[in-house]
Amino acid sequence: MSQDDQKIIMVCYTTTRLRVPAIPCNRERCQACGAEVWVDATMRHDGCLCMESALREPEKLDFTPHPDVEATLRRYGMSDADIKRASEYGERILRGPRREG
């Protein structure tokens, strides 16, 4: 399957957890639960999930930042090292052990 054939689902922070996004964003609804989320305004995508919904089925997701998102982050001051750290953190959240409570 080519990259153009793949469906792009953004994993996003809710507007309640991230009150002011660091980059230009649009508000959308999580396709799983309907929570309002921030989505990169420059990124073409097919749908979005809030982080909580994404955590329910992490095996279905690849937490690799899309090149368009990386470009937006660079335009707004993040270095490649910052982007890598943020990506690794997101990956650990999705793949790490679940805490209850």
C-alpha positions in Angstrom: 0.0 0.0 0.0 1.5 3.4 -0.9 1.6 6.3 1.5 -1.1 8.0 -0.5 -3.4 5.0 0.0 -3.1 5.0 3.8 -5.7 6.6 5.9 -4.3 9.3 8.2 -5.8 9.5 11.6 -4.4 12.2 13.8 -4.0 11.5 17.6 -4.8 14.8 19.3 -5.0 16.5 22.7 -8.4 17.5 23.9 -9.2 21.3 24.1 -9.6 20.8 27.9 -6.1 19.3 28.4 -4.4 21.7 26.0 -6.1 25.0 26.4 -3.9 27.0 24.0 -2.1 25.0 21.2 1.4 26.0 20.3 0.7 25.8 16.6 -2.3 26.9 14.4 -5.0 24.4 15.0 -8.6 23.7 14.2 -11.1 22.3 16.6 -12.6 18.9 15.5 -14.4 16.0 17.2 -12.8 12.7 18.1 -14.3 10.1 15.8 -14.6 7.6 18.7 -16.0 9.6 21.6 -16.9 13.0 20.3 -14.5 15.0 22.5 -13.3 18.3 21.1 -9.7 18.1 20.1 -7.0 20.4 18.5 -5.8 19.3 15.0 -2.9 20.9 13.1 -4.6 23.4 10.8 -2.1 22.7 7.9 -2.4 18.9 7.9 -4.6 17.0 5.5 -6.1 14.0 7.4 -9.0 11.6 7.2 -10.0 11.7 10.9 -8.9 12.2 14.4 -8.9 10.5 17.8 -8.4 12.0 21.2 -5.4 10.6 23.2 -7.8 8.7 25.5 -9.6 7.0 22.6 -6.2 6.2 21.0 -5.0 4.5 24.2 -7.8 2.0 23.9 -6.4 0.4 20.8 -2.7 1.4 20.6 -1.7 -1.6 18.4 -3.7 -0.1 15.5 -1.7 3.1 15.6 1.8 4.2 14.4 2.9 7.2 16.4 5.3 8.5 13.8 4.8 12.2 13.2 3.7 13.0 9.6 6.2 15.1 7.6 3.6 17.9 7.3 3.2 18.0 11.1 7.0 18.0 11.6 7.2 21.0 9.1 4.6 22.9 11.1 6.4 22.3 14.4 9.7 23.5 12.9 8.0 26.7 11.6 6.9 27.3 15.2 10.2 26.8 16.8 10.7 23.1 17.6 14.0 21.6 16.8 14.4 18.1 15.3 15.6 17.0 18.7 12.4 18.4 20.4 10.2 16.7 17.8 12.0 13.4 18.3 11.6 13.6 22.1 7.9 14.5 21.8 7.4 11.5 19.4 9.2 9.1 21.7 7.1 10.4 24.6 3.9 9.8 22.6 5.1 6.3 21.6 5.8 5.4 25.3 2.3 6.6 26.3 0.7 4.5 23.6 2.9 1.4 24.0 3.7 1.5 27.7 2.1 -0.3 30.6 -1.4 0.9 31.5 -1.9 2.4 34.9 -5.2 1.9 36.6 -6.7 4.3 39.1 
